[in-house]
Amino acid sequence: MARYVFITGGVVSSLGKGLASAALGAVLQARGYKVRLRKLDPYLNVDPGTMSPTQHGEVFVTDDGAETDLDLGHYERFTGRSANQQDNITTGRIYSDIITKERRGDYLGATVQVIPHVTDEIKNFILQGNDGFDFVLCEIGGTVGDIEALPFFEAIRQLGNELPRGDVVYIHLTLMPYIPSAGELKTKPTQHSVKELRSIGIQPDILLVRCDRPIPEAEKKKLSRFCNVRPGAVIQGLDVASIYDVPIAYHKEGLDEELLRAFGIRDAPSPDLSAWEAVSDGLHNAEGQVNIAIVGKYTGLKDAYKSLSEALAHGGIANRVRVNIQWIDSEVFEKDDPAPFLEGVHGILVPGGFGERGSGGKIAAARFARLRGIPYFGICFGMQMACIEAARNTAGIKKAGSTEFGKTREPVVGLMTDWVKGDVREKRDEDADLGGTMRLGAYPAQLVRGSRVADIYGTTRISERHRHRYEVNMAYRKVLEASGLLFSGTSPDGKLPEIVERTDHPWFIGVQFHPELKSRPFEPHPLFSSFIKAALKQGRLV
């Protein structure tokens, strides 16, 4: 039977609950346990699919097509277990399900209330599908005290009483700030956060305290006394150089030991952290470096491209090099010459995005990479802009454009209206809702034998995750291929474009899918490994 770990946060957001959950899950896995990680988000959106990346960060897409919180990306990268639709839920989805049941008459005339109906729905979500797992780690989004999170806190409080004694542990993540003028780390914010948590009926078993310097023993004892936790259960979470150092760091601080002790487990095997030590060694003992420019439109918030930056780091690990990322707002290139910004880079990556803003800059970046022979990696929107660039500047289609930006005489990129998912034909039109109506999740693709991408993958049959509404128009395939842009990957039926590559360029690849979503530190995605290898070669030529 599964044991449950609930990870809550206090003081401020963005302390790293997702990373802490993922790291703890990784260490438990290293001890031989089967672990599942889940995220409970209090916001009212049904999912983050329609939320701006500059507000919420990237949307992480699972194989089964769920648009989820970016923390699920951490879960996958740290544990190697693919997440699914049932690993992330929001208040919006819960209320949507409850209203549907109420309209259908499922509640038999009862007054529908937060308690028990909303809390029961949350508890049912937490408890379902956990057969075969030793530990289920549930992260509650936001911080204690948030109004919208109260039903979630109430639900996990109730589970503490309803599940067998000893099957639930609460971990509370807080901040211990250093006040320079006083020269002290302050315990008061954590004390108040725990007081707030206890006021709604939850007593934390473990405190995970984020800090930028070691916590003196006197302050640990103070936290123990005022927060009513064991002295050994006050765990410091020091800042580290890389997120991939966190599992080893938390193990050294005794987080997993204290968790097992809280569950009454005394005979757990020691963790085998050799794989994490190898990853850490690869990061900190790089044998070179490469400079990669990411030309995007959401560069103001790095979390908007979280999986992308991590996948580049994985490519660096595979090549024993450090990847230095230069974030460039694509709108800059709509006014200024790209050369001063891109002269010293060894690779250019244009990521996904939506809307016309910044598209001209992405087209300019693709043109610069093509003309200068710099490795280019276009992902989703980045592939579409590379195709428009090729159409305009090598195929002579000067009016080439995308219907995403309005009516165009030459729709090189257009709205997807018809595709097959499994045995079902999906159809869309311009009036369809924005949420959940894209081509989402894993789809197979067939690669051209002998193409660069087939060599990179080592196979001609792949499966990758998608998230897009628009596609390159296959009616332009022949003219684009005649200009040197090979369609080296398509859907199995040949109707949808998946990959393009330039045959007259050292490394120029565009993909309609999002390979960054499947990259992991132990298994870097082959496209990112190859891209960084090409960038390393470019660096030696400069």
Secondary structure, 3 states (H helix, E strand, C coil): CCEEEEEEECCCCCCCHHHHHHHHHHHHHHCCCCEEEEEEECCCCCCHHHCCHHHHCCCEECCCCCEECCHHHHHHHHHCCCCCHHHEEEHHHHHHHHHHHHHHCCCCCCCCCHHHHHHHHHHHHHHCCCCCCCEEEEEECCCCCCHHHHHHHHHHHHHHHHCCCCCEEEEEEEECCEECCCCEECCHHHHHHHHHHHHCCCCCCEEEEEECCCCCHHHHHHHHHHHCCCHHHEEEEECCCCHHHHHHHHHHHCHHHHHHHHCCCCCCCCCCCHHHHHHHHHHHCCCCEEEEEEEECCCCCHHHHHHHHHHHHHHHHHHCCEEEEEEEEHHHHHCCCCHHHHCCCCEEEECCCCCCCCHHHHHHHHHHHHHHCCCEEEECHHHHHHHHHHHHHCCCCCCEEEHHHCCCCEEEEEECCEEEECCEEEECCCCCCCCCCCEEEEEEEEECCCCHHHHHHCCCEEEEEEEECEEECHHHHHHHHHCCEEEEEECCCCCCEEEEEECCCCCEEEECCCHHHHCCCCCCCHHHHHHHHHHHHHHHHC
